[in-house]
Amino acid sequence: MKRTDLRNVAIIAHVDHGKTTLVDAMLKQSGVFRANENVPICVMDSNDLERERGITILAKNTAVFYHDIKINIVDTPGHADFGGEVERVLNMVDGVLLLVDAFEGPMPQTKYVLRKALEQKLKPIVVINKIDRQDQRAEEVVDEVLDLFIELGATEEQLDFPVVYATARAGIAKLNMSDESDSLEPLFATLVQEIPMPEGEENAPLQIMVTTVDHDEYVGRIGIGRVVRGTVKAGQTVSVLHRDAESKQKINLLYVYDGLKRTEVPTATIGDIIAITGLDDFTIGDTLADTENPETLPTINIDEPTLSMMFMVNNSPFAGKEGQYVTSRHLRDRLMKEKEANVSLRIRETDSPDTFEVCGRGELHLAVLIETMRREGYEFSVGKPQVIYKEIKGKKCEPLEFLTVDVPAEFMGAVMDQLGTLRAEMVNMVELSGYLRLEFVVPARSLIGFRSQFLTNTKGNGIMHHVFHGYAPYKGDIPGRTRGALVAFEAGETCAYGIFNIQDRGVMFIVPGQKVYAGMIVGENTREQDMDINPCKRKQMTNTRSSSADEALRLITPRIMSLEQCLEHINDDELVEVTPKNLRLRKATLDRVQRGRDRKKATNSANSDS
């Protein structure tokens, strides 16, 4: 049986190429919103973090109608760190809209998501977006996309992809650059014509693949997936097949997507993307099957994490003062809950009950988790990100990243010098209008802390993107941070006088009136070694005529770092203290006498090894 009234499609692209903007336009032109309704920009980015960062983090479902045909649309993330979201939702669709910027062309994430789509034999439609740019080169980009398809081993059928030219912001699509258009009608028509209809046996035993787990405070856990075979009804008892385990549970309510809403329905059949309530014991990748004839669907294969980080209970002198959830039980429960919905995340318990190893796809992937937890009221500390090594054929191997940087020609030398010390290998160089595009294969550990230095070297004009490339033999030592830390050796409240007297020592991270504790990092030293300082030192008033003399003190603007910058900055012996109100850098060992002993022991050990 073929469903002529239904199409399932995912929109995939590199970050900031216009996926969510295109979905906005499709929703508006399909009549989802009232004529006088105030619709926010990027309406699908409903998460606060997504709106602040301007990126899609979670894959989301919506549905529009074109004439009498329902089109289920999945909006996917564009950043490589959230590739796990892309991999699992591609199991729900029969085709993809591949969006490519008319100037930038195929970028690293374009290659990554396209490979996943081609591996699953999905039908592609290429949309060249932003054709209204003055520097657009749409025809060249089509050729580049074709080369990419060939490079990824696309079939002859996949190589014969239709091309649609669009300006998502204006809601315009056309089949040829010279055509006149004032709507997305050509895109809708191409989508209905080219995307395969869902096929399956309506009366066969039920099979549903769970690809997303959601939660609602009123109805509890919600399983989202596609009906692969058979028909499902509200109130029906199904077998939940989880690896080797099986349990029988009853479905309470059944929903399908209609615009931005979920609509309750009594039944759903092959091809429908549905949301189910009433089930408790299930997770992503499970199969919901007929109780009489339970059959498991193939599991979802997700690429392994490449980066790990230690999450631990906060043990600083300020512990418990700002967070609502501070114990190891709170931390463990929250991480295990995240693991259920975040399929590319791995949680490992360590020998210490207060420390957990969290493995993810990249720095941004873990940073978003940390930021989400602190906004929920959690307080904890995290260590320096570490790459995950593998042993392949008896050799120690490390993850590599495919790095693409766009820089003005004048900064090319500085960037190449910097990447040379990080053991990067250049594989390609392309000249664009006013920019050079440099492509490298670089060890993943080299990119920890690279972004800030890269922006400094290019005076803010550089653009960088990277995506997982594969594993290769260990490439040797790579130089880390070349400057030490300025560490407070006394607890108290900072003052202008204390900061003024030490600001020549390096870059400060603090402002007057800020509470600090012994062992807290308050700045970056100009030299390689750490230095203990006292930013709380106050001026003795016995030898001065007026206390207003302090008004003449001029403080240099401190460096206030974001969460990602903090994670990039710290060394192996340092931590980031994360609370709902503050981010603090600190030494793992707060006592400066003990730190001195540890340094001496490490130096003696290094000398004896040499």
N, C-alpha and C positions, 0 to 999 in steps of 0.2 A: 504493500500500500504506500502511495505517495501523498503527502499533505500539500495540496496545491495552494492552500490558504495560509501557509506559514513559511517564513525564512528565518534562519538563525545565523547571525553574523557577528564577528568581533572586529573592533577597530584597533589596529596595532600601529605603532609608530615610535620613532625616537622622541625623547622628551622635548616638549615645546614645539612640536610640528603641527599642532592644531587639532588633536583628537577630540578633546572635550568641547572645544569651540564648535566643531562640526556636529557633535551630538546635540549641542544647544540649538543649532540651526535646524536640524532634522526634527527635533521636538516642536519647535515653534511652527514650522511649515506643515506639520502633520496635524495641527489643531489641538495639541495637548494643553496649551495654555489659553485662557480667555483673552479676548482682544485688548482688554484694559488691565490685564494682570501685570504686576511689577515682577519681572523675572530677573534674578541676579545673574551676573556673568559666570560662566562655568558652573551651571546649576548642578551638574553631576558631582562636582568636588564638594561634597557636603561636610566633610571632616574639617575641623578648625585648622589642623596642621596643613591640610591640603590647600586651603585658601591662603594661609600665611606664606607657604613656600611656593605656591603657584605650580604645583606638580600633582599628578594623580598618584596616590599611594595604594589604594584598594581598588580592585576590579568591581564594577557595579553593573547591575542589570537594569534595562529599561525596555520599553516596547512602543512602537509607533505603527500606525495603519497607513498603508498606501492603497487607496481604493478599498477593496475588500480583503487585502492581504496583510496579515500581521507580520511585522518585522521585529524579532527579538534582537536587541543590540547589547553587546557587552563592551563597556568602555574599560580599557586596560591601562595599567601604568606604563610610562615611557622610560623609566629609569631602570638601568640594569640590576640594581640592588633588589628590585621588587619583581624580578623575573619569575619567581615562584607563583606569583599571582597570574601571570600570563600563561604559564605552562598548564595550570589546572583548568582555567576557564576555556582554553581552546578545545577541551573535550566536550564542551556544550554546543559547539557551533559546526556548521557545514562549510563556511567560507569566511574570508577575512577581507576587510578594507585596509590596504596598506597605504598609510599616509606618508608622503615624502615632501619636504619643503622644496619649493621651486628654485631656491638659491642654494641651500646647503647640500641638497642631494642626499643619497643614502649615508647614514651615520652609523656608528658602532651598534647602537641598540636596534636600528633598522635591520641590520644583518642578523642579530641575535634572534629577534622575534620572528623574522621571516623564516629562518632555518627551522624553528619549532613548528611553524604553520605548514611548511613544505613536508616535514617529516610525518605529519599527520594527514597528508594527502588532502589538505583543504584547498578549496578553489579561491585564488586571489583576484582581487580587483585593485588596481593601482590608482590612487588618487593623488595627483600633483597639486598640492595646496599652496596658497599664498601667491597665486599668479599675478596679483596686482602689485607685487614688489617691483620697484624700478630696476633692481638688479637680477630679476628672475631669469632663469635659463632653462625653462621647462623642457624644451626638446632635448637638450644635453642630458638633463636629469633622467628622462625616460630611457635613454641609451645606457646610462649608468645603472639604472634599476635592472634593465635586461641583462647587463653583464653580471650583476649580483645574483640574479636568478640562475644563470648558467654556472657561476662559481659554486653555488650551493647545490648543484645537481638536480635542478627542477626537471620534472617530466615534460614531454612535448606539450601535453595538455595544459600544464601550469605555465609554460612559456608563452602560450597564446593568451596572455592576460589582456583584458580590456583596460583602457586608460581613460580616466575622467579628470578634467582640469577644474579646479575649484578655488573659490575664495570663501573659506568657511565663515569668516567674520561678517561678510556681506550676505551670506546665504545664497551664493551663486555657484552653479556647476554647468559645465559644457563638455561636449564630446570632442570638439576641436577648438583650438585657440582662437580661430577666426569667427566662431559662432557667437550669436547674440543670446543672452540668457538673463533672466531676472529671478530665478528660483533654483531649487535643487532637484527639479523634476528629472533632468537627465541622469542624475545619480540614483534616484529612487528607481527609475525604469531599468537602468543597468543592473542594479542590485537584484531586483525581482527576476530579471531575465537570466542572469549569470549564476547566482548563488543556487546550489542544488536544493531541491525540495527534501525535507526530512522523509526518510523511508524506514519502514519497519512493519512488524506484524501486530496489528491492533488487538487481536484476540489471543495472542500467545501469552505464556506466563510472564508476569511483570518483571522488569529490570529498570532500576533507576540508579544512576551514578551520582553520589554526593560530591560536589566540587567546592562548595562553600559552606561554612558554618557561621551563622549570625546569631545574635541574641537580642531578645526584647524583654524589658522588665515586666511586662504583663503576661506574655505567653511562654517565656523561657527560650530554650534553644530552638533555632530555626535551621533546618537543612535545606540547602538550595542545590538543585541539580536538574538533569534532563531525563525525561522519560525515553529510554532507549527502546523498550519493547513493552507491549501490552497496554493496559488501561488501569489507572489508579483512581480510587474513590476516597472521599473524606470518610473517616470512621473505619477504614479497612485495616486489618491486621497484616503486617508484612514481616518478613524475615530480614533482619539486619545482619549482613555478612561482613565480619571484620576479621581479615586475615584468616586464622584458623577457627575463630569463634563465631557462634551464631546465636542470636536471640530473637524472640518474637515480641514485637511491640505494635501498639495501635496508633495509627495516624489520627490526629484530632482534626485540624483544619488544613485545607488545601488552598493555595493561592497561585495565581498567575500574575504576570506583570502587565500593567496597562499604564503607559506613560511613566510617571515617576511613582505611581502607587502600586500596591499589591491588591488585587481584587480576589475575593473569596469565590471559589467555584466548587461544584459538587464532584466533578470528574476532570481528568486530564489524560491525554493519550500521547502516542509517539510524537517526538519532536518538541513537545511543550517544555518550556523551562519553568519549573515550579518551585514553590517554597512550602515546606511542610512543618507543622508544629505537632507537639505531642510526643515526639521521640526524645529519649534522654541519652541512651548509651549508643552514640554513633560519632564518627569523625570523618574528616575529608578522605575520600578514596574508598569509603564503604559502599557496598551495593545493597539497595533495598529491593528485595525479590519476593516472588510469590511463595507463600508458605508451603504449598503442596509440591512445588518444583523449584526449589531455590538454586539459582545458577549465578556464579560470581562473574562480574565484568573484569577485564584487565585493569590492574592497578595503575594509578597515575605515577609516572616516573618523574621525579623532581631532581634537578642537579644538586649535588652536594654543596654544603657551605664551604667558604674559603677563608673565613675570618672568625676568630674566637675572642671572647672578652670575659673577664671575671666580674661577676656581679656579687657584691658582698654586703653584709649588714654594716651600716655606718657606725664606726666606733670612735669618731672624733669627739672632742669636748663639747661640741654643739649638738651631739646626737639626740634626736627625739624632740628638739625644740620647735621644729618647723613642719615636720611631716606627720601625717595621720597614721600611716602604716609603716612601722619601723622594724618589726621583728623578722627573724628568719622564716617563720611560718607564713607571714604575710607575703614575703618576697617569693618563697617557693610556690605558694598557691597561685600567685599572679603570673609567674613565669610558666607554670604548667597549663594555666588557662590560655595563655598566648600561644603555646605550642599547638593546641588543638586547632586553631584557626589559621595560624601562620605556618604553612606547610614547609617552607624552606628554612625554618628555624630548628635548631637542635639544642636541647637542654641536658646538661650532664651534671650530676651531683658529684662533689669532690670529697676528699677525706674530711674536710671541715664542714660541720653542719651549717655554718654561716656563709659559705661561699659556693657559688654555682657557676659553671662554665657555660656560657651562652654562645652558640655558633650561628653565624648568619652569612648572607651573601656579600656583604660589604659594610663599610663604615656608615653609610647613610641608612642602610637597613637596620642596623643596631641603634643608631642615633635616634631614629624615629620611635623605636620601642622605648628607649630611655625617656624621651621627651613625653611620650604618651603616659608613661607610668608616673612621671613627676607631676603631671597635670591632674592625675587621679588621686594625688596625695601621698605617693610613696616616697620614702627617703632611704637612700642606699649609696654605696660607693662602687665605682667601676675602675678597672685597671686598663692598662694600655692595650689597644687592639693587637692581636698576634695572628699571623697567617697560619693556616693549618697545613702541615707538611704531610706528604704521603710517601710510602716506600713502594716503588714500582721497579720490578725486576732487580731487586736487591739494591737499588740506588735511592738516595734521599732526593725527593722531588718537591718542588714548590709551585704554587699557582702563579700563572702569568696573566697579565691584563693586556688587552689591545687598546692602546691609548691614542686618541686623536686630539691634536691641539691646533687651533687656528690662531695665528699670531701675525702682527704686522712684520714685514721683512726686516725692519731695523732691530727687532728683538730676537731674531732667529738664532744668532750666535749665543746669546745668554741662555736661551732655553736648551739648546743642544749641549752646551757645556754642563748645565745642571743635570740633564738626563744622562749624559755620558758617565758622570760619577755614580749614577744610580743603576748602572749596568743595563741601560735600555738599548735596544737595537732598532735602528730606523729601517722601516720596510717600504716607505713610500713618501713622496713629496709632490704636492699638487699646488699650482698657483691659481688662486681665485682672485676676484677683483679687489685689489688692495690688501689681500691676506695671503699667507702661505699656510697650507694644510699639511702638517707633518704627522705621520703615522708611525707608531713605535710598538714593539712588543717589550714589555717591561715587567719585572717581578712585582707581584702585588704588594709586597712589603715596602717597596720603594715609594709607593704612592701614599703611604701613611705619612701625613705631614707635608706632602708635596704641593698641595693646592695653594696654600698661603704664600710659599716661596715663589711659586710660579706666577701668582698675581703680582707679587713685588717686582719680579724680574721683567714683567711685561707692562708694568705701571697700570695694571687694571684692564689692559686691552686684550688679554689672552682669553680664549675659550677652550675648555678641555672636557672631554668625555672619555670614559673607558668602559670596557665590558670584558667579562671573563674570557680568556683565550684558550687555556688548557694548562697542563702540568709539564714541567721540564726539569732536568737535573738542577740541583742547587747551584746557584751562580756565585756563591762566596759572600764574604762580608760586605755590607753596604754601610757607609757612614751615616750615623744618626744625627741627633741634635747637637750642634757644635757649641751651644752656650749653656751655662749652668743656671741654677735657679737662685733667686733671692728668697730666703726662708726666714720667717719671723721666729725669734727665739723666746718671745715673751707674749703672754696673753694680755689683751686689753683692747682699747679703742684707739684707732689711728687718729693722728692729728696732722695739721698742715706742717707744723714745725718738724715733726719726725720724718714725714715723707720728703720734705724739702731737702733735708740733710743727706738723704740716701738716693735721691732720684738720679744723681750723676753716676750711680753704680750700674744702672741699666734701665730697662723699660718697666714701669710700674703697672700692676694689675688692680690697684686699690685706690680708693678715694678717702678723704678725711671723714671721720665719723663712722668708719666701718669697723665692726668687731672682728678681731683676728685671734688665733690661738697659736701656741708654740708648735712648729712643724708645718704651718700653713704656708704655701707658696704665695708670695705677694708681688713677685716680679721676675724678670728675666735678666740674668747677669750679663755684663759685657764680656766676661771671660768664660773659660770652659768649665771652671769649678763652681760648685755651689758656694753660697756665702750666707752666713747667718747675720741678720740685721734686726733692728728694733724700730718699726715704723710708729710705735706708740710713745716714743720719747718726747717729753714736753719741755718747753723752755723754762728755766728757772727765772722767776720774776724778781729776784733780789737785786740784780744789777741793771735793771732797765727802768727808765722813767715812766714808760707808758705801755700798757698791754696792747695798745693799738699798733705797736710796731710790727706785729705779725701780719698786718694787712698788706705789707709790702712784699710778702713772700709770693713768688710766682711759681705755680706748680705746672709741670708739663702734663698735657692731657694723657690719662692712662689708657692702656689698651684693654678694652672690655671685649672678652671673647665669647663667641657663641659656643654651643655644646660641641659641634663638630670640631671647632678650632681647639677647644680644650682637649678633646680626645687625641687630636693630632699632635698637640704640644707635649704631652706628658711622656716621661721616660719610664723604663721598666720598674724603677723604685718609687714611682709616684702614682697617685690616684686622683680621680675626679669625684668630689663629694656632691651628690645630686639631691637637692631638696625641692619642694614645691616653690620656694621663694628664691633660692640662690644656687649658683654653681661655684664651687670652691676647688682650687687645686691644692693638694697637700702631699706631703711625703708619706709613704706607706708606714715608715717608722717615724713616729713624732718626736721621740727623744733624741736630741742632737748628739749626746754622748754615745748612745747606742749606734747612731748613724756613722759616727766617726770610727767606732770599732768595726762595723760592717765593711766600711771602705778599706780600712787597713787590712782586714782579713782577705777581701777580694783582691787587693793589690799583691799581697804575699802569695796568694794562690796563683795569680797570673804569672808572677815572677818565677815561681817554682815550676810551672808548666813549660815556660820558655827555656 
